[in-house]
Amino acid sequence: MNNNLKIKMGSLPPSWRGLDGLPKTITFCVTENCNLACKYCYMTGKNHFKKMTFETAKRAIDFILSDTDNFKEASVVWDFIGGEAFLEIELVDRITDYIKQQMFLLDHRWFNSYRLSFSSNGLLYGTPAVQKYIKKNKSHLSVGLSVDGNKIKHDLQRIRPDGSGSYDDVVKNVPLWLSQFPNASTKATFSHDDLPYLKDSIINLWKLGIKNVAANVVFEDVWQDGDGIIIEQQLKGLSDYVLENKLWSEYSVRFFDPNIGKPLKEEDAGRNFCGAGSMLAIDCDGNFVPCVRFFNISLNNREPIYIGNADTGINQDKVRPFLALNVKSQSLPECMTCDVATGCAWCQGCNYDMADTDTIYQRAIYLCNIHKATVRANKYFWNQFECVTGLPSERIDQEGENRQGIKKYLQFITSDDITPHCAYRNTKGTNNIMAAEVLEKGLAYCSKNGYTPAFLGIPGETDSEKYQEYIVIDKAGQAGNTVSVFDNTAENQDESGVGILLLNRNNIQNLYEIIEKLFTQLYRVNLVIEDLFGWDNEDTELYRTELDKLVVLMADKYMQGEELELNVLTDIWNLKAMKNCDAGINSFSLAPNGRIYMCPAFYFNDPDSHVGTLEDNVTIKNPQLLLLENAPICSACDVFNCDRCKYLNKKMTNELNIPSKIQCVVSHIERNQSMKLQKLIKENSSCQYENILGEIYYLDPLEKLLKI
């Protein structure tokens, strides 16, 4: 037996990788029209009237070529889809001419490293207009045609609007296509009703001369009991055919990729095998989305996630959840520990469309049984390959925080007029007051479920003395406060010793003055910034300046023996792991309406966003998104005292587990100022700290995560 035997089976030709291996993919949806009506197509909203105008494309191109901050890649793939992109070949030709012209005139680096890419159903491939375009752009062109298999399978799915099959008209263009793109592959897609034709379909594609078949199955919830048995039988039959005919050195189908069906390695958990967010897709109206699966025509249950347009630019806070997403943060625990996890695919767009909430961080698992059946057949093929060839298999052998004892809190929002203690405020003018009956039921709920009550103010008509045994957080100056809240002022200091300072952007310049006054009576101040979503670079620089002054003040106080505490500067010194907001985990809020919320901010923003009632208890969809291990940016961060506010995350990035850039930047400004203060104190005292802060090169941990 020849030990140098070439083995191609399971691998596919590498895609164009540009100069540095990571080209930017930019996709234009030039039309929502298609000359087919494929039954399994995820673009369920296709229509015959909507298409992109040249002016829309031109605006997008001008923006992209001018925005060097967001488009730093050395190479680019300009991708065109529909619908069916070749229906608008004249428009595409005009668009690509403009792209080439502008790259040349701007001396853009992409002019020397670009690709034009198409995925087509093949019906118009041989037309004069398409062939003229191919001849004109051949040296920079990639074209993929979709042929689903044999005639029965293809015509079962890939039908015309009148219901007739398209196989014959597509296949007649295959020889021309392969002569122009000899290493091209086709993407045969399988669904529930065509699984019995899988074996014969792959064989037919090989016989047509298409040697590389990037076969896949649909992600949607179409699978039925018994489908796993069918696909396993079909693939085992295909295995026998390949081995009997010794096809492994010239032909390939992705189902036999030798790397699928193994346990995840540790480094796999932190990867994202989907390109949504790193690529850019542009719909017919010029809206930017993370990929084509987020187009309006691609979604059945959700609204599109628009990340910008040519006029407003790209909202990086909307992109952050996509860049940060990885296998672990979106997967159930059983997926992470699955013995055959590798190769189990997902689509972020499908995940989003099928999720219980509007999140991309809930992985759809409809493919579980199909994947496991595929792995069994894959192992069968490679085991039989060893027996037939005498060569070793190409399959590569691969070798919670305990929260008991942590207190749980139920915060009582005793009225809509409470002085906020965190990043929320009643801006709607409502004046609901918690009735005594709700208060009593809430206390009973706490007793039954092990929660510690914490009162945010006390309504005037209740017997306030009755509740003084509990934690009370109210505006400064109120008798009986456990913690006093200072609302953008240092006035009305009391004997509590600990205070919360609310600060809005209009008062950043007064931060030093306010805290200096508070420290005359308090030993600890918890600073809460309440309108961080409105901050800009000028605000962050002003904040840095105020913290600089506080560093000097507190260092002097330490030298005098006064060990003052300011949460944003001193808490991190004795933390070795994240200690963030527990909203939705061990802390909930009871509102005047008797409903339970993750925190007061969710109540004041939307009273319908409750997660339970006193009668029905708490139910949170996608609760894993609240945990640190499913927050990829925060997991990579060392600002252990960061608030990690789930409300601001949701408000600014649409994801509970992904902070906005401004949140991270402000937290890292605080960290760096904390490092300065720590160094000053250590130089002049014998103070010991659990966490010694060092220099870092970034203000946004996403840069660290992506190694920018």
C-alpha positions in Angstrom: 0.0 0.0 0.0 1.3 3.5 -0.9 1.9 5.4 2.4 2.1 8.6 0.4 -1.5 8.2 -0.7 -3.2 11.6 -1.3 -6.4 12.0 0.8 -8.8 14.7 -0.3 -12.0 13.4 1.2 -13.7 15.7 3.8 -11.6 18.8 2.9 -12.6 21.7 0.6 -10.5 24.0 -1.5 -9.4 27.0 0.6 -11.3 30.2 -0.1 -9.5 33.3 -1.2 -7.6 34.7 1.8 -6.2 38.0 0.5 -2.8 39.4 1.7 -3.1 38.6 5.4 -5.6 35.7 5.4 -8.4 37.8 6.9 -10.2 39.8 4.1 -13.2 41.9 4.9 -16.4 40.5 3.3 -18.9 43.2 2.3 -22.1 41.9 0.8 -24.6 43.8 -1.3 -28.2 42.6 -1.6 -28.9 44.0 -5.0 -32.4 42.6 -5.3 -35.0 40.8 -3.2 -36.3 39.1 -6.3 -35.4 35.5 -7.3 -36.3 33.4 -10.3 -36.6 30.4 -8.0 -38.7 29.7 -4.9 -36.6 27.1 -3.1 -38.7 25.5 -0.3 -35.9 25.5 2.3 -34.6 29.0 1.6 -34.2 31.1 4.8 -35.0 34.3 2.7 -38.8 33.9 3.2 -39.6 37.5 2.4 -38.3 37.6 -1.2 -40.3 39.7 -3.6 -40.3 40.9 -7.2 -40.3 44.7 -6.7 -37.5 45.7 -4.3 -33.9 46.2 -5.5 -31.0 48.4 -4.7 -30.4 51.6 -6.6 -27.0 52.6 -7.8 -27.1 55.7 -5.6 -27.7 53.6 -2.6 -24.7 51.3 -3.5 -22.6 54.4 -4.3 -23.2 56.0 -0.8 -22.3 52.7 0.9 -19.1 52.3 -1.2 -18.1 55.9 -0.5 -18.6 55.5 3.2 -16.7 52.2 3.3 -13.7 53.4 1.3 -13.4 56.5 3.5 -13.8 54.8 6.9 -10.3 53.5 7.5 -11.0 53.2 11.2 -13.6 50.5 10.8 -12.2 48.9 7.7 -8.6 48.1 8.5 -8.2 44.8 6.6 -5.6 44.5 4.0 -7.9 42.8 1.5 -11.6 42.7 0.7 -14.3 40.5 -0.8 -17.1 42.4 -2.5 -19.9 39.9 -2.5 -23.2 40.2 -4.4 -26.4 38.3 -3.6 -30.2 38.5 -3.9 -32.6 37.0 -4.3 -30.6 36.1 -7.4 -27.9 38.7 -8.1 -27.6 37.8 -11.8 -31.1 39.2 -12.3 -29.5 42.6 -11.8 -26.2 42.0 -13.7 -26.2 45.4 -15.3 -26.6 47.1 -11.9 -23.9 44.9 -10.5 -21.6 45.7 -13.4 -22.1 49.4 -12.8 -21.5 49.0 -9.0 -18.3 47.0 -9.5 -17.0 49.5 -12.0 -17.5 52.2 -9.5 -15.8 50.2 -6.8 -12.7 49.6 -8.9 -12.7 53.2 -10.1 -12.9 54.6 -6.5 -10.3 52.2 -5.1 -7.9 53.3 -7.9 -8.6 57.0 -7.5 -8.2 56.9 -3.8 -5.1 54.8 -4.0 -6.9 52.5 -1.6 -4.9 49.4 -0.4 -7.8 47.2 -1.5 -7.2 48.0 -5.2 -4.3 45.6 -5.1 -6.1 42.9 -3.2 -9.8 42.4 -3.9 -12.3 39.7 -4.9 -15.7 39.9 -6.5 -17.9 37.0 -5.3 -21.3 35.6 -6.3 -23.6 32.8 -5.1 -26.0 32.0 -7.9 -28.7 29.4 -8.6 -27.2 29.0 -12.0 -30.2 29.7 -14.3 -28.7 32.8 -15.9 -25.1 31.8 -15.8 -24.8 31.2 -19.6 -26.6 34.4 -20.6 -24.6 36.9 -22.7 -24.8 39.6 -20.0 -23.4 37.3 -17.3 -20.7 35.9 -19.5 -19.7 39.4 -20.5 -19.3 40.3 -16.9 -17.3 37.2 -16.1 -14.9 37.8 -19.0 -14.5 41.4 -17.9 -13.7 40.5 -14.2 -12.3 37.0 -14.4 -9.0 37.6 -12.7 -10.8 38.9 -9.6 -13.9 36.7 -9.7 -15.4 33.8 -7.7 -18.7 32.3 -8.6 -20.5 29.5 -6.8 -23.5 27.7 -8.3 -26.1 25.8 -6.3 -26.8 22.3 -7.5 -28.6 20.2 -4.9 -27.8 16.7 -6.1 -29.7 14.4 -8.4 -32.8 15.6 -10.4 -35.3 14.2 -7.9 -33.8 15.9 -4.9 -33.0 19.2 -6.7 -36.5 19.5 -8.2 -38.0 18.7 -4.9 -36.6 21.8 -3.3 -35.2 24.2 -5.9 -38.4 25.0 -7.8 -39.6 27.9 -9.9 -42.4 30.2 -8.7 -44.8 28.1 -10.8 -43.7 24.9 -9.0 -41.7 23.4 -11.8 -38.2 22.1 -11.3 -35.0 23.8 -12.3 -32.5 21.0 -12.4 -32.2 20.6 -16.2 -31.7 24.4 -16.8 -29.1 24.6 -14.1 -27.1 21.5 -15.0 -26.7 22.5 -18.6 -24.6 25.5 -17.4 -22.3 23.3 -15.1 -19.7 22.4 -17.8 -19.2 26.1 -18.7 -19.0 27.0 -15.1 -16.4 24.3 -14.3 -14.3 25.3 -17.3 -14.1 28.8 -16.0 -13.8 27.9 -12.3 -12.4 24.4 -12.2 -11.8 24.2 -8.5 -15.3 25.5 -7.6 -17.5 23.7 -5.1 -21.3 23.6 -4.8 -23.3 23.9 -1.6 -25.9 21.1 -1.6 -28.4 21.7 1.2 -30.4 19.0 2.8 -33.7 19.1 4.8 -36.1 16.6 6.3 -38.0 15.6 3.2 -35.0 15.1 0.9 -32.7 13.0 3.2 -33.6 9.7 1.4 -31.8 11.1 -1.7 -28.6 12.2 0.0 -26.3 9.4 -1.1 -27.4 9.5 -4.8 -27.3 13.3 -4.8 -23.6 13.5 -3.8 -22.7 10.7 -6.2 -24.5 12.6 -9.0 -22.7 15.8 -8.3 -19.4 14.1 -8.5 -20.4 12.5 -11.8 -21.3 16.0 -13.1 -17.7 16.9 -12.5 -18.3 18.8 -9.3 -15.6 17.2 -7.2 -16.0 19.4 -4.1 -19.4 19.4 -2.3 -19.8 21.7 0.6 -22.9 19.8 1.8 -24.8 21.0 4.8 -28.2 20.7 6.4 -30.7 23.5 7.3 -30.5 25.0 10.7 -34.3 25.5 11.2 -36.7 23.5 13.2 -37.7 21.1 10.5 -36.3 17.8 11.7 -38.4 14.9 12.8 -38.0 11.6 14.7 -36.2 9.1 12.6 -34.3 11.7 10.5 -31.0 10.8 12.3 -31.4 7.2 11.3 -32.0 8.1 7.6 -29.0 10.5 7.3 -26.7 7.9 9.1 -27.9 5.2 6.7 -27.4 7.4 3.6 -23.9 8.5 4.7 -22.8 4.9 5.5 -24.0 3.9 2.0 -22.0 6.8 0.6 -19.0 5.7 2.6 -19.2 2.2 1.0 -19.5 3.7 -2.5 -16.4 5.9 -1.9 -14.3 3.0 -0.6 -15.4 0.6 -3.3 -14.5 3.1 -6.0 -11.4 4.5 -4.3 -12.7 8.1 -4.6 -11.0 9.5 -1.5 -8.1 11.1 -3.4 -10.1 13.1 -5.9 -13.5 13.8 -4.5 -14.8 15.3 -1.3 -17.9 16.0 0.7 -17.9 18.0 3.9 -19.9 15.3 5.8 -16.6 13.3 6.0 -14.5 16.1 7.4 -12.2 14.1 9.7 -12.1 16.8 12.3 -15.8 16.8 13.3 -17.3 14.9 16.2 -14.7 15.4 18.9 -14.8 17.1 22.4 -14.1 20.8 22.4 -10.7 21.9 23.4 -10.3 24.7 25.8 -9.3 27.1 23.1 -12.4 26.1 21.0 -14.7 27.5 23.7 -13.4 31.0 23.2 -13.7 31.0 19.4 -16.5 32.0 17.1 -16.9 30.0 13.9 -19.5 32.4 12.5 -18.4 35.5 10.7 -21.5 37.7 11.5 -20.3 41.1 12.8 -16.8 40.7 11.3 -18.4 40.9 7.9 -20.8 43.6 6.7 -24.1 43.1 4.7 -26.0 45.9 3.0 -29.7 45.6 2.2 -31.5 47.1 -0.7 -32.3 50.3 1.3 -28.6 50.8 2.3 -29.0 49.5 5.9 -26.0 47.8 7.4 -26.5 44.5 9.1 -24.0 41.9 10.6 -24.7 39.4 7.8 -27.3 38.4 5.3 -29.3 36.3 7.8 -30.2 39.6 9.6 -31.9 41.1 6.5 -35.6 41.8 7.0 -36.4 39.2 4.3 -34.4 36.6 6.2 -36.2 36.9 9.5 -39.6 35.4 10.5 -39.8 36.2 14.2 -37.5 39.2 14.8 -36.8 42.7 13.6 -33.5 43.2 11.8 -30.5 44.2 13.8 -29.3 47.3 12.0 -25.8 48.3 12.9 -25.7 51.5 10.8 -25.9 52.9 7.3 -23.8 55.1 5.0 -25.2 58.3 6.4 -24.9 57.6 10.2 -21.9 55.3 10.0 -21.5 52.0 12.0 -22.8 51.8 15.6 -19.9 49.8 17.2 -22.0 49.1 20.3 -24.4 47.1 18.1 -21.4 45.2 16.6 -19.8 44.4 19.9 -22.1 41.5 20.8 -21.2 39.8 17.5 -17.4 40.3 17.9 -17.5 39.0 21.5 -19.7 36.0 20.9 -18.0 32.6 21.2 -18.9 29.0 21.5 -19.2 29.0 25.3 -21.2 32.2 25.7 -24.0 31.1 23.5 -24.1 27.3 24.3 -25.9 25.2 26.9 -23.6 23.3 29.3 -24.4 20.0 27.7 -23.2 21.4 24.4 -19.9 22.4 25.9 -19.3 18.9 27.4 -20.6 17.0 24.4 -18.3 14.2 23.3 -18.9 15.0 19.6 -19.1 18.8 19.8 -16.7 19.8 17.1 -18.3 20.5 13.7 -21.8 21.0 15.3 -22.7 24.2 13.3 -24.8 27.1 14.1 -26.0 30.4 12.4 -26.2 33.5 14.5 -29.0 34.8 12.4 -31.0 31.6 12.9 -30.2 31.7 16.6 -31.5 35.2 16.9 -34.7 34.4 14.9 -35.4 31.3 16.9 -34.4 32.5 20.4 -36.8 33.0 23.3 -35.7 36.6 23.6 -34.2 39.0 21.1 -30.6 37.7 21.6 -27.9 36.2 19.5 -26.6 34.4 22.6 -29.1 31.5 22.6 -27.9 28.7 20.3 -30.5 26.8 18.4 -30.0 23.1 18.9 -32.4 21.6 16.4 -29.4 19.9 14.6 -28.3 18.0 17.7 -29.5 14.5 16.6 -28.6 15.1 13.0 -25.1 16.1 14.0 -24.7 13.1 16.2 -25.9 10.8 13.4 -23.5 12.5 11.0 -20.6 11.9 13.4 -21.5 8.2 13.7 -21.4 7.9 9.9 -18.2 9.9 9.8 -16.5 7.5 12.2 -17.8 4.6 10.1 -16.2 6.0 7.0 -12.8 6.6 8.5 -12.8 3.2 10.4 -13.6 1.5 7.1 -11.0 3.6 5.3 -8.3 2.2 7.7 -9.4 -1.4 6.9 -9.5 -0.8 3.1 -6.2 1.2 2.8 -4.2 0.0 5.7 -3.5 3.7 6.5 -4.3 5.4 9.8 -7.6 7.3 9.9 -7.5 11.0 9.1 -9.6 11.6 12.2 -7.4 13.3 14.8 -7.5 11.9 18.3 -8.1 14.4 21.0 -7.3 13.7 24.1 -19.7 26.9 38.5 -19.0 28.8 40.9 -20.5 27.5 44.1 -23.0 30.2 45.1 -24.2 28.5 48.4 -24.2 30.9 51.3 -24.5 34.0 49.1 -27.3 36.3 50.2 -30.3 37.0 48.0 -32.0 40.4 48.0 -35.4 41.6 47.1 -35.4 45.4 46.6 -38.8 47.0 47.4 -39.4 50.0 45.0 -41.7 51.6 47.5 -42.8 54.4 45.1 -42.1 55.8 41.7 -40.7 58.9 43.4 -37.8 57.2 45.2 -34.4 58.7 44.9 -32.5 56.3 42.6 -29.6 54.4 44.1 -28.2 53.1 40.8 -28.2 53.9 37.0 -32.0 54.5 36.7 -34.4 57.3 37.2 -38.2 57.8 36.7 -38.4 60.0 33.6 -42.0 59.3 32.8 -43.6 61.3 35.6 -45.6 58.3 37.1 -46.4 58.4 40.8 -47.3 54.9 41.8 -47.0 54.0 45.5 -46.5 50.5 46.9 -49.6 49.5 48.8 -49.3 48.1 52.3 -50.8 44.8 51.0 -48.0 44.5 48.4 -45.4 45.3 51.1 -46.7 42.5 53.3 -46.9 40.0 50.5 -43.4 40.9 49.5 -42.0 40.3 53.0 -43.8 36.9 53.1 -42.3 36.1 49.7 -38.8 37.0 51.1 -39.3 34.8 54.2 -40.5 31.8 52.1 -37.8 32.1 49.4 -34.8 33.1 51.4 -34.5 36.8 50.3 -33.3 39.6 52.4 -35.6 42.7 52.0 -34.0 46.0 51.1 -36.3 49.0 51.0 -35.7 51.8 48.4 -37.5 54.5 50.4 -40.7 54.1 52.4 -44.1 55.4 51.4 -45.5 58.0 53.7 -48.8 56.4 54.5 -47.2 53.2 55.8 -46.0 52.6 59.3 -42.3 53.5 58.6 -41.1 52.3 62.0 -42.2 48.8 61.2 -39.7 48.6 58.4 -36.7 50.1 60.1 -35.3 46.7 61.0 -34.6 46.2 57.3 -32.0 47.7 55.0 -33.2 51.1 54.0 -31.7 53.1 51.1 -33.2 56.5 50.8 -32.2 60.1 50.0 -29.7 61.7 52.3 -31.1 63.3 55.4 -33.9 60.8 56.1 -33.9 59.3 59.5 -33.1 55.6 59.8 -31.2 55.2 56.5 -28.8 52.3 56.3 -27.3 53.9 53.2 -27.9 57.5 52.1 -28.2 58.6 48.5 -26.7 61.9 47.5 -28.3 63.1 44.3 -25.6 65.2 42.6 -24.9 67.0 45.8 -23.1 66.7 49.1 -25.9 68.3 51.1 -27.9 66.7 53.9 -25.2 64.5 55.3 -26.1 62.2 58.1 -24.6 59.6 60.5 -24.8 56.6 58.1 -21.0 56.6 57.3 -21.7 55.1 53.8 -23.2 57.0 51.0 -24.2 56.6 47.3 -23.3 59.5 45.1 -25.4 59.9 41.9 -23.6 61.8 39.3 -24.9 62.9 35.9 -22.8 64.3 33.0 -23.7 67.9 33.9 -21.9 67.5 37.2 -18.7 65.7 36.1 -16.7 68.9 36.7 -18.0 69.0 40.3 -17.0 65.4 41.2 -13.9 66.3 43.2 -15.7 69.1 45.1 -18.7 66.9 46.0 -16.7 63.9 47.1 -14.3 66.1 49.1 -17.2 67.4 51.1 -18.7 63.9 51.5 -15.5 62.6 53.0 -15.8 65.0 55.8 -18.6 62.8 57.2 -18.4 59.5 55.3 -15.7 57.0 55.2 -17.0 55.3 52.0 -18.7 56.7 48.9 -20.2 54.5 46.1 -20.1 56.6 42.9 -22.9 55.8 40.4 -22.9 57.5 37.0 -26.5 57.6 35.9 -26.4 58.8 32.2 -23.3 57.0 30.9 -25.0 56.3 27.6 -24.7 60.0 26.7 -21.0 60.4 27.4 -18.5 61.4 24.8 -14.7 61.8 24.7 -14.9 65.2 26.3 -16.8 63.8 29.2 -14.3 60.9 29.7 -11.4 63.3 29.7 -13.1 65.6 32.2 -13.9 62.5 34.4 -10.2 61.4 34.2 -9.1 64.9 35.4 -11.5 64.9 38.3 -10.3 61.4 39.3 -6.7 62.7 39.1 -7.5 65.2 41.8 -9.2 62.6 43.9 -6.1 60.4 43.7 -4.0 63.1 45.2 -6.6 63.9 47.9 -7.0 60.2 48.9 -3.3 59.6 48.9 -2.8 62.5 51.3 -5.6 61.2 53.5 -4.0 57.8 53.6 -0.7 59.4 54.7 -2.7 61.0 57.6 -4.2 57.6 58.6 -7.6 58.1 57.0 -8.3 55.0 54.9 -11.1 56.4 52.8 -13.0 54.2 50.3 -14.3 55.3 46.9 -15.7 52.3 45.1 -14.3 53.1 41.7 -10.8 53.6 43.0 -10.3 51.3 46.0 -12.6 48.2 45.7 -10.5 46.6 43.1 -7.4 46.3 45.4 -8.9 43.4 47.3 -10.6 41.5 44.5 -9.1 38.6 42.6 -12.2 37.9 40.5 -15.2 39.8 39.1 -17.6 41.0 41.8 -20.4 42.7 39.8 -24.1 43.4 40.0 -26.1 40.4 40.8 -29.3 41.6 39.2 -31.4 38.7 37.9 -29.3 36.2 39.8 -29.3 36.9 43.6 -31.0 40.3 43.5 -34.5 41.3 42.2 -36.8 44.2 42.6 -40.5 44.3 43.6 -42.4 47.3 42.1 -45.5 49.0 43.3 -47.5 47.0 40.7 -46.6 43.8 42.5 -44.4 42.6 39.7 -40.8 41.4 40.1 -38.0 42.9 37.9 -34.3 42.2 37.5 -33.6 45.6 38.9 -35.4 49.0 39.2 -34.0 50.2 35.9 -36.0 47.6 34.0 -39.2 48.7 35.8 -38.8 52.4 35.2 -37.9 51.8 31.5 -40.7 49.4 30.8 -43.2 48.1 33.4 -44.0 45.1 31.1 -40.4 43.8 31.3 -41.1 42.0 34.6 -39.7 38.5 35.2 -42.3 37.3 37.6 -44.9 38.1 40.3 -45.2 37.3 43.9 -47.6 34.5 43.0 -45.8 33.1 40.0 -42.3 33.4 41.1 -39.4 34.4 38.8 -38.8 33.0 35.3 -36.0 34.4 33.2 -35.5 33.4 29.6 -31.9 32.7 28.7 -30.7 33.0 32.3 -27.2 31.9 31.3 -26.7 35.3 29.7 -26.6 36.8 33.2 -23.6 34.7 34.3 -20.1 36.0 34.0 -18.9 32.9 32.2 -21.3 33.7 29.3 -20.1 37.3 29.1 -17.0 37.1 26.8 -15.9 40.7 27.1 -16.3 40.8 30.9 -14.6 37.4 31.3 -11.5 38.8 29.6 -11.4 41.9 31.8 -9.5 42.5 35.0 -11.6 45.5 36.2 -13.0 43.3 38.9 -15.1 46.0 40.6 -16.9 47.1 37.4 -20.6 47.5 37.8 -21.3 45.4 34.7 -24.8 46.9 34.6 -27.1 44.5 32.8 -29.7 47.3 32.1 -27.1 49.5 30.4 -25.8 46.5 28.5 -29.3 45.8 27.1 -30.0 49.4 26.4 -26.8 50.1 24.5 -25.9 46.8 22.9 -29.2 44.9 22.9 -27.4 42.1 24.9 -27.5 41.6 28.6 -24.0 40.1 28.6 -22.2 42.6 26.4 -21.2 46.1 27.7 -21.0 49.1 25.5 -17.6 50.6 24.7 -18.2 53.7 26.8 -18.9 51.5 29.9 -15.6 49.7 29.3 -13.6 52.8 28.7 -14.9 54.5 31.8 -14.2 51.4 33.9 -10.7 51.2 32.6 -10.1 54.9 33.2 -11.1 54.2 36.8 -8.8 51.2 36.9 -5.8 53.2 35.7 -6.5 55.9 38.3 -6.8 53.2 40.9 -3.4 51.9 39.9 -1.9 55.5 40.4 -3.4 55.8 43.8 -2.3 52.3 44.8 1.3 53.1 43.8 1.3 56.4 45.7 0.1 54.7 48.8 2.5 51.8 48.6 5.4 54.2 48.1 4.7 55.9 51.4 3.2 53.1 53.6 3.3 49.4 54.3 -0.2 48.7 53.1 -0.7 45.3 51.5 -3.2 44.5 48.8 -4.6 41.3 47.4 -4.6 42.7 43.9 -1.6 44.6 42.6 -2.5 46.5 39.5 -0.2 46.6 36.5 0.0 48.6 33.3 -2.4 47.6 30.5 -2.4 48.7 26.8 -6.1 49.1 26.2 -9.2 50.9 27.5 -11.6 48.4 25.9 -11.2 44.7 26.8 -12.7 43.8 23.4 -9.3 44.9 22.0 -7.6 42.3 24.2 -10.2 39.7 23.3 -9.6 40.3 19.6 -5.9 41.0 20.1 -6.2 44.2 18.1 
